Amino acid sequence: MPAAAQEQTAEGAAAFVKYWYRLQAHAATTGDTSGLTRASLKNCDPCSLLVDRLNEIYAAGGYYESFPWRPQIVGAKPERKYFVVLTEVSTDSYKFRESSSEPVITVKPKTRHHLFRLRFGTNGWRMLLIANQTRPSA
């Protein structure tokens, strides 16, 4: 984990979110979800769903050829007992297969917007919530 991602500040929260995206890419391209699991709180339902889905894909002989997500931090701030980080993620086209018996799926380039809630505790940052956001208005 980068040193910046260990600071209990808005900048530290943002650095942790970027690190979390790297863990997600590693899990998607290798099937090793242990890092994502460690970086997420047990009550983070979206985190658990993501880990479970990746485990299902790899158990069924599926895979991701790559995971070219490029996150940019849009904002980070403290809120109540956690921090909120907003991101905009650009992706290139990539391919994956849900199982060995399914066809390869090509995902077209896309821009996504995510909201993260994370908490800093005795073990550092942990993900509490991930939510897709609609495109912010201009």
C-alpha positions in Angstrom: 0.0 0.0 0.0 1.4 3.4 -0.9 2.4 5.6 2.1 0.0 8.3 1.1 -2.9 5.8 1.4 -2.1 5.3 5.1 -2.8 8.9 6.1 -6.1 9.8 7.9 -6.8 12.7 5.6 -8.9 13.4 2.5 -5.7 13.0 0.5 -5.1 9.6 2.2 -8.6 8.5 1.5 -8.2 9.5 -2.2 -4.9 7.6 -2.4 -6.5 4.5 -0.8 -9.3 4.6 -3.4 -6.7 4.6 -6.2 -5.0 1.7 -4.5 -8.4 -0.1 -4.2 -8.8 0.2 -8.0 -5.4 -1.4 -8.4 -6.5 -4.3 -6.1 -9.7 -4.6 -8.2 -7.7 -4.8 -11.5 -5.4 -7.4 -9.9 -8.4 -9.5 -8.8 -10.1 -9.2 -12.2 -7.0 -10.3 -14.1 -5.7 -13.0 -11.8 -8.7 -14.3 -9.8 -6.9 -13.4 -6.6 -9.5 -11.5 -4.5 -7.7 -11.6 -1.2 -6.4 -8.0 -1.4 -9.9 -6.7 -2.1 -11.3 -8.7 0.8 -8.7 -7.3 3.2 -9.3 -3.7 1.9 -13.1 -3.9 2.5 -15.2 -3.9 5.6 -17.3 -7.0 6.1 -20.5 -5.0 5.9 -19.6 -3.5 2.5 -22.2 -5.4 0.5 -21.1 -4.0 -2.9 -17.5 -5.1 -2.1 -18.7 -8.6 -1.1 -20.8 -8.9 -4.3 -17.8 -7.9 -6.4 -15.5 -10.4 -4.7 -18.1 -13.2 -4.9 -18.7 -12.4 -8.7 -15.0 -12.5 -9.5 -14.7 -15.8 -7.5 -17.6 -17.3 -9.5 -16.1 -16.2 -12.8 -12.8 -17.8 -12.1 -14.3 -20.9 -10.5 -16.3 -21.4 -13.7 -13.2 -21.1 -16.0 -13.8 -17.5 -16.9 -11.3 -14.7 -16.9 -10.6 -11.0 -17.7 -8.0 -10.4 -20.4 -7.3 -7.0 -19.0 -8.9 -4.4 -16.8 -7.9 -1.0 -18.2 -9.7 1.3 -15.8 -8.1 4.7 -15.3 -9.6 6.4 -12.2 -9.3 10.2 -11.5 -10.2 11.6 -8.2 -13.0 14.2 -8.5 -13.3 15.0 -4.8 -12.6 13.7 -1.3 -13.9 15.0 2.0 -14.7 13.9 5.5 -18.4 13.2 6.3 -19.7 12.0 9.6 -17.6 9.0 10.7 -16.2 8.2 7.3 -14.7 9.9 4.2 -16.4 10.2 0.8 -14.4 10.0 -2.4 -15.8 10.7 -5.9 -14.1 9.3 -9.0 -14.4 9.4 -12.7 -13.1 6.3 -14.4 -12.2 6.0 -18.1 -11.8 2.6 -19.6 -10.5 1.3 -22.9 -12.2 -1.6 -24.6 -11.5 -4.9 -22.8 -12.6 -8.6 -22.9 -13.8 -11.1 -20.4 -15.4 -14.4 -20.2 -18.0 -15.4 -17.6 -17.2 -19.1 -17.8 -15.4 -21.6 -20.0 -18.7 -22.4 -21.7 -19.7 -18.8 -22.4 -18.5 -16.6 -25.3 -15.9 -13.8 -24.8 -17.6 -10.5 -24.1 -16.1 -7.2 -25.3 -16.8 -4.2 -23.2 -16.7 -0.9 -25.1 -14.8 2.1 -23.8 -16.8 4.0 -21.2 -16.6 6.6 -18.5 -18.0 5.7 -15.1 -18.6 7.7 -12.0 -18.3 6.2 -8.6 -18.9 7.2 -5.0 -16.8 5.6 -2.3 -17.4 5.7 1.5 -14.4 4.5 3.5 -13.5 4.4 7.2 -10.1 4.7 8.9 -9.6 2.4 11.8 -6.8 0.5 13.7 -5.9 -1.4 10.5 -6.0 1.8 8.3 -8.5 2.5 5.5 -11.3 0.0 4.7 -14.0 0.3 2.0 -17.5 0.8 3.4 -19.6 1.4 0.3 -19.2 1.7 -3.5 -21.9 3.1 -5.6 -22.3 3.9 -9.3 -23.2 7.5 -9.9 -25.0 9.1 -12.9 -22.9 11.6 -14.8 -22.6 14.9 -13.0 -24.5 17.7 -14.6 -22.4 20.4 -16.4 
